[in-house]
Structure formats: structure tokens, C-alpha cells
């Protein structure tokens, strides 16, 4: 009699209840980023998915919990069927947070690593607590990754400390579920009250506090869209907040249903907010800035703009393609291996990419550079080489350009240089500055077209309309070609949009296309260009405050308003 083969037990999955914080993806903890990178399934509300998906791996299945019907389900079961289309995609939805518990456990029982992400901190989310209990009852292993609580994080971003040196008592109230007894208790206190409410219920919450004993002249701040670049904060009193919001023409929609944080109290530092509002006073806070570059080039510039409070919008204007005749490039790469060159000079990240791709085509790696001196035109190009495994021997100590590279390039010396030839892989439209300079220094140059730059496809219609209609606050032009290509594929930016150019040549091209240049970088560097735009924004903000005017973005100007020229 043959022994009975028992079926293998099903693989057990795991659930991570993760706090996504108030809205700024930068507030995710290191442990949260690690959990997201290993997740098979993300379950969250739509806006929370927007915060966490950046750190999720390619191919993760997303399920959002804030719609009325399933986006897809298995016929006859009513259980969402998860499929993945084009990498990370939202493929299923559940009617309410409570129903997410069933979905989370089903995915975990199937051996999936599930991340259940919630806004703020999971310890303050009632539905998350219920889902944890359901997992515990079903024997599904889980862990909790705390997040920055909305009621704490938003006041910090609004410049409203909750406690002072005297140790002010702090109470937290959710106005959407607070009982009469709760209002009575906080009304009788003279400490700080942090109220979670909605925009259309702020005045009612203020009225509850006044009815419970708080004085109508008690200061408060109200913050919407906290920790995001849409954040706005108003300072008023319990008795005047309704009129303040009315005068500011604040509409309940679309933020009315989203949480709003109000901080109430004599010691809540509301009166000091002008000095403590570090986030909303960033020089480009809320500015929508167009970055017309290739995706690879735009990344670091966009990060810098975000540090100034801007919302970068990357629109590729240049596409990179292989050369029409690759034979010249093939001969040059083979010459690297056979010892034809003393130097190789990289003038762009794209040149590094082109050589790297050709190396991979031939089965070569960074070791092929052994014995060859390597030059990079600037820091970004040097970083691309280091990522390839090559540490450049020469990077300009001054200006990061072809001219700066020539300043530091040694002249050919037949005593010390056994070979007099330089390999220069470049774009088909590159200037001859570097070639002429190297020849003058005594070097022979193999000037090789490594890639072609062509005009990119037009951006989506809504982006084109925003460009022409004044939807962008600023646009950064990093070369004459970006000016020509952007105007060619999307149209001319509106006259309220601040135009920033990397140098005189780019500015001249912009003016030739009918654009008025407001900002110019002090030196030809994309980072200096971003700094110059931030300086412009800071001066503009200061001028508005000194004049007693509200601080607005360029796109908020009255239609047809004339724009003052201010080149820096």
C-alpha cells in the first residue's frame, strides 16, 4: 500500500499596516519605504496610493478602497480579481474601508505580501484597528509601521507649534465623531485643541467650542491640504473664522470632504505664524514649473525645484536616437579596446549612455577603460560615469562646460603622452568648441556622432493648453534647442509665465520667439538656473508682503495683466 501524499500547506502571506503620513511622500519612514519595495499588493484609498506608489516595485497590484463598485471581479464571487497591466496599476476597488479587511486577508492567505496603507498613522485609524483584529482572529501574520499623524504633521508644516515652554495641555478632537461630552471637556480646558474636521464644517466646529465655553476671540489656524504644495492656512479667531473663509472665497469643494486641521488656543503660536510658516514661505511654493528637458536630464533639476516648494512638470522636448550611420561609433569603441586613444571626453549624460549601450552590445564593461584617461564636462556627466563604474580623471574645476573643460585640459606632451588621440562621442548638433580647443592644445580628435537629438512628440492636449493659457507659473529653458522645440511641439508660453534661461544665447533665442526673459542664470548651470528662479520668487514674495498685497503665483494674475520685466 503506497503512502498517502498530503497536500502542501498553502504559503502564508503577510500584512503590513503602514502609515502614509499627512500627504508629503517625504514623510514616509525608512521602514515604510522598505515594506513598499517588497509589497505584492497595495491596498489604500486613492489619494494614499498617490503617496506610496513611488516606492513600490514594478508590477505591484494596486487596490483602492474609495469607490462604490469593484473595478474588476471574478464572476459569481464578488471578490476582486487582481491582475497587473503595464506594471503598477489600479485593478480593483472595494466599496468601503471595512470591506478591505476581507480583501487584505484573502491576498495574504494566497501568499502575498500585502501593504495596507492609511493616511496619517494606523494607530489612529479605526478601520485599520478592525482590520488588524480580523487578521489576528484569522491567524494572518501582520506588522504595524507607524506614520506621521495628520493632526501633528499638518500643524508643523503650517508653522504652528502645539506646545510651548510652559507645557501647554494639548487635546485632539475629531469633529466628525465628537460627542457633546467631548466638546464640553475641551471647551472647559484652556489648552491647545487640534480639531480634525472638514472645510465646510470648520465654522460649526468653532461654534461648538464657543458654546462649550471657549471665548470667541480665541485664536485659531485652519490648514487645508496640509504638507502638500496645495497647502493653505488661514489665521482667525473662533468668532471670525466663518467670515475669514468667506472673504477668502474658500469653496467647500473639492477639499470640503477632505480632512482639515484647525489649531485652537491662546498658546498655539497662531500669532507667531508669520515667522514660523517655513513651508508656505518657500520661494516657489505652489509654483507649477515647466521643465522642458529629456526625462533623464530633468530628474535632478525637478528634485531641486521641489526643495523650493515648486511642482515641477517634466515635458520632454528632445528625444535621443542612435546615429544614422553607426559604423563610425563602432570603429571608435573598438579603438578604445585596442589602445587607439589616450583620452575619451564625455560632454553629456547621453554620451555616456550611448557608449555604455555600445559596450553592452559587444559584451564589454567598465574594465575596457583601463589605461585610458576619462574626462567629464560636469558633475551630472561624472555621476553617470560613476554609475557605469568609471571614475573620471578630469572634471572642470570651474565652469561646467566645454570651455571650462578646456581650461583644465593638459596640452599634448610627447614625453608623457604615448598616444596623441582623443575620442569625443557627442550629439549630432554639438558645437565645435571642444574639438577646436583640443586641436589647439596639440591633440588629434576623433569627433564621433554617438547619438542624434530629435524633436520629441507633442505633450498631451491639456499640457499644451496649460502652456498657452497661462497654467504654468514658470518655464526653465536650458538651451536654445529647448526653446525652439517647446514652441514647436506645444506653442508659446503665455505672457504671465515667468521665463528663465540658462544663458545669453538661450535668452536671445527666447526673445526671437517673442518671449520676455525674466530670469537668467549667473552661470551656465541648470542648478544655478533653479537657484536664480528661486531668488526671483523670493523677491517677488517679499515685494508683495511689503506692499501689503496677498502673495500670489504668476498664474494667478488677472488675465491681460502686463508683466514687468525683471532680468537677473
C-alpha positions in Angstrom: 0.0 0.0 0.0 1.6 3.2 -1.1 1.9 6.0 1.4 -0.6 8.8 1.2 0.8 12.1 0.0 -0.5 15.0 1.9 -1.0 18.3 0.0 1.5 21.0 0.8 0.1 23.7 3.2 -0.7 27.0 1.4 2.0 29.6 1.5 1.3 32.1 4.2 1.4 35.7 3.3 1.9 38.8 5.4 0.2 42.1 6.0 1.9 45.4 6.8 -0.4 48.2 8.2 1.5 51.3 7.1 1.1 54.9 8.0 1.5 57.1 4.9 1.6 60.3 6.8 -0.4 63.5 6.1 0.4 63.7 2.3 4.0 64.6 1.7 5.7 61.5 0.4 8.9 62.7 2.0 7.5 62.0 5.4 7.4 58.2 4.8 9.7 56.4 7.2 12.6 54.2 6.1 10.8 51.1 7.3 7.8 52.2 5.2 9.9 52.5 2.1 11.4 49.1 2.7 8.0 47.5 3.1 6.6 49.1 0.0 9.6 47.9 -2.1 8.8 44.3 -1.2 5.0 44.5 -1.5 3.0 42.3 -3.9 -0.3 44.2 -3.3 -1.1 47.7 -2.2 -4.5 48.4 -0.6 -5.3 52.1 0.1 -7.6 55.0 -0.7 -6.8 56.7 -4.0 -5.0 59.7 -2.5 -2.9 57.5 -0.3 -1.9 55.4 -3.2 -0.6 58.6 -4.8 1.8 59.0 -1.8 3.1 55.4 -1.6 3.2 54.1 -5.1 6.5 55.9 -5.9 8.4 53.5 -3.6 6.6 50.4 -4.8 8.3 47.9 -7.0 7.4 47.5 -10.7 4.5 45.1 -11.1 2.8 45.6 -7.8 -1.0 45.3 -7.8 -2.9 48.3 -6.5 -6.4 48.2 -5.0 -8.2 51.3 -3.9 -10.9 51.4 -1.3 -12.9 54.5 -2.1 -15.3 53.7 -4.9 -18.7 52.2 -5.0 -18.1 49.1 -7.1 -15.4 46.7 -8.0 -13.3 47.7 -10.9 -12.9 44.1 -11.8 -14.0 40.9 -10.1 -14.3 37.2 -10.6 -17.8 36.4 -12.0 -20.1 34.9 -9.4 -17.8 35.6 -6.4 -17.8 39.3 -5.8 -14.1 39.1 -4.8 -11.7 41.4 -6.7 -9.5 39.6 -9.1 -6.0 41.2 -9.2 -4.3 41.5 -12.5 -1.3 43.6 -13.4 -1.3 45.7 -16.6 1.7 47.7 -17.6 3.4 47.5 -14.3 1.8 49.1 -11.3 -1.9 49.6 -12.0 -5.1 50.1 -10.0 -7.1 47.0 -10.9 -9.7 46.6 -8.2 -11.7 48.6 -5.8 -13.8 47.9 -2.8 -16.9 49.8 -1.6 -15.7 50.9 1.9 -12.8 50.6 4.3 -14.5 47.9 6.3 -14.6 45.6 3.2 -10.9 46.0 2.7 -10.3 43.6 5.6 -11.7 40.7 3.5 -9.5 41.6 0.6 -6.4 42.0 2.7 -6.8 38.6 4.3 -7.6 36.9 1.1 -4.5 38.2 -0.6 -2.3 37.3 2.4 -3.8 33.8 2.5 -2.7 33.4 -1.1 0.9 34.0 -0.1 1.0 37.7 -1.0 2.9 40.4 0.9 0.2 43.0 1.4 0.7 46.6 2.4 -2.4 48.2 3.8 -1.6 51.9 3.7 -3.7 54.5 5.6 -3.4 58.3 5.9 -1.6 59.5 8.9 -0.8 56.8 11.5 -2.6 53.4 11.5 -2.9 53.5 15.3 -5.3 56.5 14.9 -7.4 54.8 12.2 -10.4 53.0 13.5 -10.9 50.9 10.3 -7.2 49.8 10.4 -7.7 48.6 14.0 -10.7 46.5 12.9 -8.6 45.0 10.1 -5.8 44.2 12.5 -8.2 42.3 14.8 -9.6 40.4 11.8 -6.1 39.4 10.8 -5.3 38.3 14.3 -8.5 36.2 14.5 -7.7 34.6 11.2 -4.1 33.8 12.1 -2.8 36.1 9.4 0.6 37.5 10.5 0.9 41.3 10.4 3.1 44.2 11.5 2.4 47.9 12.0 4.7 50.6 10.6 3.8 53.9 12.3 3.4 57.1 10.3 3.4 60.8 11.0 -0.1 61.6 12.4 -2.0 64.2 10.3 -3.0 66.1 13.5 0.7 66.5 14.4 2.3 66.8 10.9 0.0 69.4 9.4 0.4 72.0 12.2 4.2 71.5 12.0 4.1 72.3 8.2 1.7 75.3 8.9 4.3 76.7 11.4 2.0 76.2 14.4 3.8 74.5 17.4 1.3 72.7 19.6 3.2 73.2 22.9 5.3 75.9 24.5 7.9 76.1 27.2 5.1 76.1 29.8 4.0 72.7 28.7 0.6 73.6 27.3 -2.0 70.8 27.5 -2.9 69.5 24.0 -6.3 67.9 23.2 -7.1 66.2 19.9 -10.7 66.1 18.6 -12.2 64.6 15.5 -15.2 66.9 14.9 -16.8 64.3 12.6 -17.3 61.8 15.5 -17.1 64.1 18.6 -19.9 63.8 21.2 -21.4 66.7 23.2 -19.4 65.4 26.2 -16.2 65.7 24.3 -16.9 69.3 23.2 -17.8 70.2 26.8 -14.5 68.8 28.1 -12.2 70.6 25.6 -14.3 73.8 25.9 -13.6 73.8 29.6 -9.9 73.5 29.1 -7.6 76.4 28.3 -5.1 74.3 26.5 -4.5 73.8 22.8 -7.1 71.9 20.8 -6.3 70.3 17.5 -9.5 69.7 15.6 -9.8 67.3 12.6 -12.8 68.5 10.6 -13.8 69.3 7.0 -13.7 72.7 5.3 -17.4 73.1 5.2 -17.7 72.2 8.9 -15.0 74.4 10.3 -17.4 77.2 11.3 -19.7 74.6 13.0 -16.7 73.2 15.0 -15.8 76.7 16.1 -19.3 77.3 17.2 -19.3 74.1 19.3 -16.1 75.3 21.1 -17.7 78.7 21.8 -20.8 77.0 23.1 -18.7 74.8 25.3 -17.0 77.8 26.9 -14.2 79.0 24.7 -14.0 82.8 24.1 -14.9 83.9 20.6 -11.6 85.8 20.4 -9.6 82.7 20.9 -7.0 82.5 18.1 -7.1 79.6 15.6 -5.5 78.5 12.4 -7.1 76.4 9.7 -5.0 74.4 7.2 -6.2 72.6 4.1 -4.2 70.1 2.0 -1.5 70.1 4.7 2.1 69.1 3.9 1.4 69.3 0.2 2.2 72.1 -2.2 -1.6 72.8 -2.3 -1.4 73.7 1.4 -3.2 76.9 2.5 -3.5 78.3 6.1 -5.8 81.0 7.4 -5.4 82.7 10.8 -8.5 84.0 12.6 -10.5 83.6 15.8 -13.3 81.2 16.7 -15.7 84.1 16.2 -14.3 85.3 12.9 -13.3 82.1 11.0 -16.5 81.8 9.1 -16.2 85.4 7.8 -12.4 84.9 7.1 -13.1 81.9 4.9 -15.9 83.7 3.1 -13.8 86.8 2.4 -11.0 84.5 1.1 -13.7 82.9 -1.2 -12.8 79.5 0.0 -15.1 76.9 -1.5 -16.0 73.7 0.3 -15.4 71.7 -2.9 -13.2 69.8 -3.8 -11.4 69.9 -0.5 -14.6 70.1 1.6 -14.7 66.3 2.1 -11.0 66.0 2.9 -9.6 66.4 6.4 -8.8 69.9 7.6 -6.8 70.7 10.6 -7.7 73.6 12.9 -5.5 74.5 15.9 -7.2 76.5 18.6 -5.7 78.1 21.7 -4.1 81.2 23.2 -0.7 79.5 23.3 -0.9 77.7 19.9 1.5 80.2 18.4 -1.1 81.3 15.9 0.1 84.9 16.4 3.6 83.9 15.5 2.8 82.0 12.3 4.2 84.8 10.1 7.6 84.0 11.4 7.2 80.2 11.7 5.4 79.4 8.5 8.5 77.8 6.9 6.7 75.6 4.4 4.3 78.0 2.7 7.0 80.7 2.7 9.3 78.7 0.4 10.3 80.9 -2.5 8.5 78.9 -5.2 5.7 77.5 -3.0 3.0 76.0 -5.2 4.5 77.2 -8.4 3.9 74.9 -11.3 7.2 74.9 -13.2 7.6 73.5 -16.7 10.9 71.6 -17.2 11.3 71.1 -20.9 14.2 68.5 -21.0 14.7 64.8 -21.5 13.4 62.6 -18.7 16.9 61.6 -17.7 18.2 65.2 -17.5 15.1 66.5 -15.7 15.2 64.3 -12.6 17.8 66.2 -10.6 16.5 69.6 -11.6 13.0 68.6 -10.6 14.2 67.5 -7.2 15.9 70.8 -6.7 12.7 72.7 -7.7 10.7 70.6 -5.2 13.1 71.7 -2.4 12.0 75.3 -3.2 8.3 74.3 -2.9 7.6 74.1 -6.6 5.6 71.5 -8.5 7.8 70.5 -11.5 6.1 69.3 -14.6 8.5 67.5 -17.0 7.9 67.8 -20.7 10.4 66.1 -22.9 11.3 68.3 -25.9 14.2 66.3 -27.2 14.3 62.6 -28.0 17.6 60.8 -28.3 18.1 58.3 -31.1 21.1 56.3 -32.4 23.2 57.8 -35.2 22.0 57.1 -38.8 25.3 55.5 -39.6 26.6 53.5 -36.6 29.9 52.3 -38.3 31.9 55.3 -37.1 30.8 54.7 -33.5 31.6 51.0 -33.8 35.1 51.7 -35.0 35.8 54.1 -32.2 34.6 51.7 -29.5 36.8 49.0 -30.9 39.6 51.6 -30.9 39.2 52.0 -27.2 39.9 48.3 -26.6 42.9 48.2 -29.0 44.6 51.2 -27.5 44.0 53.8 -30.1 43.1 56.6 -27.6 44.8 58.4 -24.7 41.6 60.2 -23.7 37.9 59.9 -24.0 35.8 63.0 -23.3 32.1 62.9 -22.4 30.2 66.1 -22.9 26.7 64.8 -21.7 24.9 62.1 -19.8 23.5 61.0 -23.2 27.1 60.4 -24.5 27.8 58.2 -21.5 24.6 56.3 -22.2 25.4 55.9 -25.9 28.9 54.4 -25.2 27.5 52.2 -22.4 24.9 50.7 -24.7 27.5 50.1 -27.4 29.7 48.4 -24.7 26.8 46.1 -23.7 26.2 45.3 -27.3 29.8 44.0 -27.6 29.8 42.3 -24.1 32.2 44.9 -22.7 32.0 46.6 -19.3 33.9 49.4 -17.5 37.1 47.4 -17.5 37.5 48.4 -21.1 38.5 51.9 -20.0 41.7 50.5 -18.3 44.7 52.6 -19.3 42.5 55.4 -20.8 42.1 58.8 -19.2 38.4 59.9 -18.9 37.1 63.4 -18.9 33.6 64.6 -18.0 32.2 68.0 -18.8 30.4 68.4 -15.5 29.1 66.9 -12.3 26.0 65.2 -13.8 28.1 63.6 -16.5 30.6 62.5 -13.9 27.8 60.9 -11.9 26.6 58.9 -14.9 30.2 57.7 -15.4 30.5 56.6 -11.8 27.2 54.7 -12.1 28.8 52.9 -15.0 31.8 52.0 -12.8 34.2 54.7 -14.2 35.7 57.4 -12.1 36.6 60.4 -14.4 40.2 61.7 -14.3 39.2 65.2 -15.2 36.1 67.3 -14.3 36.2 71.1 -14.8 37.2 72.9 -11.6 35.4 76.0 -12.7 32.6 76.5 -15.3 30.9 73.2 -16.2 31.0 73.5 -20.0 33.3 72.7 -22.9 35.1 76.0 -22.3 35.6 75.0 -18.6 36.9 71.6 -19.6 39.4 73.1 -21.9 40.7 75.4 -19.1 41.8 72.3 -17.2 42.8 70.1 -20.1 46.5 69.4 -20.3 48.4 70.1 -23.6 49.7 67.2 -25.5 53.2 66.3 -24.4 55.0 63.6 -26.5 57.2 62.8 -23.5 54.4 61.9 -21.1 51.6 61.0 -23.6 52.4 57.9 -25.7 49.2 58.5 -27.8 48.0 61.8 -29.1 44.4 60.9 -29.9 41.1 61.8 -28.1 37.8 60.0 -28.6 34.9 62.5 -28.4 31.5 60.9 -28.5 28.8 63.6 -28.9 25.5 64.6 -30.3 25.0 65.4 -33.9 24.2 69.1 -33.2 27.1 69.7 -30.7 29.2 72.8 -31.1 32.8 72.6 -32.3 34.3 74.5 -29.3 35.8 71.5 -27.6 37.2 70.0 -30.9 38.9 73.2 -31.9 40.3 73.7 -28.4 41.8 70.2 -28.2 43.4 70.6 -31.6 44.9 73.9 -30.4 46.4 72.0 -27.4 48.1 69.6 -29.8 45.7 66.7 -29.7 44.2 64.7 -32.6 40.4 64.3 -32.1 38.1 61.6 -33.4 34.9 63.6 -33.3 32.2 60.9 -33.4 28.4 61.2 -33.6 27.3 58.9 -30.8 23.6 59.9 -30.8 21.1 62.2 -32.5 18.8 64.6 -30.8 15.4 65.0 -32.5 12.3 66.9 -31.6 10.1 64.9 -29.2 6.4 64.2 -29.7 3.9 66.9 -28.6 2.8 66.6 -25.0 -0.9 65.8 -24.1 -3.5 68.4 -25.1 -4.1 69.5 -21.5 -0.4 70.3 -21.1 -0.4 72.3 -24.4 -3.4 74.3 -23.2 -1.8 75.0 -19.9 1.4 76.3 -21.6 -0.5 78.6 -23.9 -3.2 79.5 -21.4 -1.0 80.6 -18.5 -1.4 77.4 -16.4 2.3 77.3 -15.6 3.9 79.8 -13.3 7.4 79.5 -14.8 9.3 77.6 -17.5 13.0 76.8 -17.5 14.9 76.9 -20.8 18.3 75.1 -20.6 19.3 75.6 -24.2 18.3 77.3 -27.4 17.0 73.9 -28.7 14.6 73.6 -25.8 13.1 77.0 -26.7 12.7 76.1 -30.3 11.4 72.6 -29.6 8.9 73.5 -26.9 7.4 76.3 -29.1 7.3 73.9 -32.0 5.6 71.0 -30.2 3.4 72.9 -27.7 3.2 76.5 -28.6 4.4 79.7 -27.0 4.1 80.1 -23.2 1.5 82.7 -22.0 2.8 86.2 -21.2 2.1 85.7 -17.4 4.5 82.8 -17.3 8.0 83.6 -15.9 10.7 82.8 -18.4 14.0 81.6 -17.0 17.0 81.0 -19.3 20.4 79.3 -18.6 22.4 81.9 -20.5 22.6 84.8 -23.0 22.4 82.6 -26.1 19.3 80.8 -24.8 17.8 84.2 -23.8 18.3 85.5 -27.3 16.5 82.6 -28.8 13.6 83.0 -26.4 13.3 86.7 -27.3 13.5 85.8 -31.0 10.4 83.7 -30.4 8.6 86.6 -28.8 9.2 85.7 -25.1 10.2 88.2 -22.5 13.1 86.8 -20.3 12.6 87.4 -16.6 15.4 85.3 -15.1 18.9 84.4 -16.3 21.3 82.1 -14.5 24.5 83.8 -13.3 26.5 80.9 -14.9 25.5 78.2 -17.4 24.4 75.5 -14.9 20.9 74.0 -14.5 21.2 74.2 -10.7 22.2 77.9 -10.8 19.2 78.4 -13.1 16.9 76.9 -10.5 18.6 79.0 -7.8 18.0 82.1 -9.8 14.3 81.3 -10.3 14.1 80.7 -6.5 15.7 84.1 -5.8 13.2 85.7 -8.2 10.3 84.0 -6.4 11.6 85.1 -3.0 12.0 88.8 -4.1 8.5 88.7 -5.6 7.0 87.3 -2.4 8.8 89.9 -0.3 7.6 92.8 -2.5 4.0 91.6 -2.1 4.3 91.4 1.7 6.0 94.8 1.9 3.2 96.3 -0.2 0.5 94.6 1.9 -0.7 92.6 -1.0 -1.6 88.9 -0.9 1.2 86.5 -2.1 0.1 85.0 -5.4 1.6 82.9 -8.1 2.2 84.3 -11.6 -0.6 82.1 -13.0 -3.0 83.8 -10.5 -2.6 87.2 -12.0 -5.5 88.9 -13.6 -5.9 88.0 -17.3 -4.3 90.5 -19.5 -2.2 92.0 -16.7 1.1 93.4 -18.0 4.2 91.6 -16.8 7.1 93.7 -15.5 10.4 92.7 -17.0 13.0 91.9 -14.3 16.1 90.1 -15.7 18.6 88.8 -13.2 
